[in-house]
Amino acid sequence: MAKAQYYYNTETCTYEKIEKSKFEGIIKVIGLLFVCVIFGSAFAWAIITSFDSPYELELIQKNENLLFNYHHLDKELKSLQDHVVKLQRRDDEIYRPNFEVEPIPKEIRQAGAGGSQKYKNMLREGLENEGLIITYLSRLDLLKRQMYIQSQSLDEVSELAKTRKELMSHLPAIQPVSNKELKRLASGFGMRFHPILGVTRMHPGCDFSAPTGTPIYATGDGKIIKAEKGNYSYGNQIEIDHGFGYITKYGHMSTFEVEEGQEVKRGQIIGHVGNTGLSTAPHCHYEVIFNDKKVNPVDYFLNDLTDEEYEEIIRLSSEETAPLGF
């Protein structure tokens, strides 16, 4: 029970009891509650700001994990982009020029695909960090398109490499008879005097003088499309289709070592030198036909001559000596 309170009355010189109204009591209670609320709120705020709740700790851990994964993803994406750029540079500066193919234009390399609206349509509305996600989606999409363009280019280069390798083996690139001393080229390509008919006419090949029976070699890989005996002009002759528009003809032969339809390799013996047809002495008449046009065979003697020997062959072939046959 609360003790009664008194005050000293100076007029009556006595102590009188202090009478309190109910309203004053209510005011005091309300004031006390207010002070308690203030101090309680301040204490709670201090606790909240100083210590994290379990839920907040969980969110902090998730954010740290997301930040770590973000930096890792960003690093990997930049590394992939760097690799693609290096590959594009090699492709444009080395691979494609090596096969005489124009580099891919820059506007195609950029592989543009419009703005960011297409990526917004892929996301749910109200998604947090929408801008960051759209940025990564656009970067990944660009990278995928650039890698696709690069893969198409490499496929093209790979096919060109296969074709080039095949072309190199099929190209008629050696002399049809052994001619190490360069003394067997009797007549070259061009207008020459016909030793039998006595008129000047086009000599569409080269004549290699050699004893009867000297081996004649296929000058490139190909298929025998003609092995004919007794032709009036060429005598015994062979034709090889090398593909890629090239055909070679070998005339005035004595014997054959191959037959029609047979596949042959460069350097393989296909027959022997003879003196058949319109011929004045044993020799091999050799022609190169490219896209149905007879061309100078000397231009194709690439694989068995040094630069100096090639220059000598060109000089010998340009001399207007009479052919041994046509």
Secondary structure, 3 states (H helix, E strand, C coil): CCCCCEEEECCCCEEEECCCCHHHHHHHHHHHHHHHHHHHHHHHHHHHHHCCCHHHHHHHHHHHHHHHHHHHHHHHHHHHHHHHHHHHHHHHHHHHHHCCCCCCCHHHHHCCCCCCHHHHCCCCCCCCCHHHHHHHHHHHHHHHHHHHHHHHHHHHHHHHHHHHHHHHHHCCCCCCCCCCCCCCEEECCEEEECCCCCCEEEECCEEEECCCCCEEECCCCEEEEEEEEEECCCEEEEEEEEECCEEEEEEEEEEECCCCCCEECCCCEEEEEECCCCECCCEEEEEEEECCEEECHHHHCCCCCCHHHHHHHHHHHHCCCCCCEC
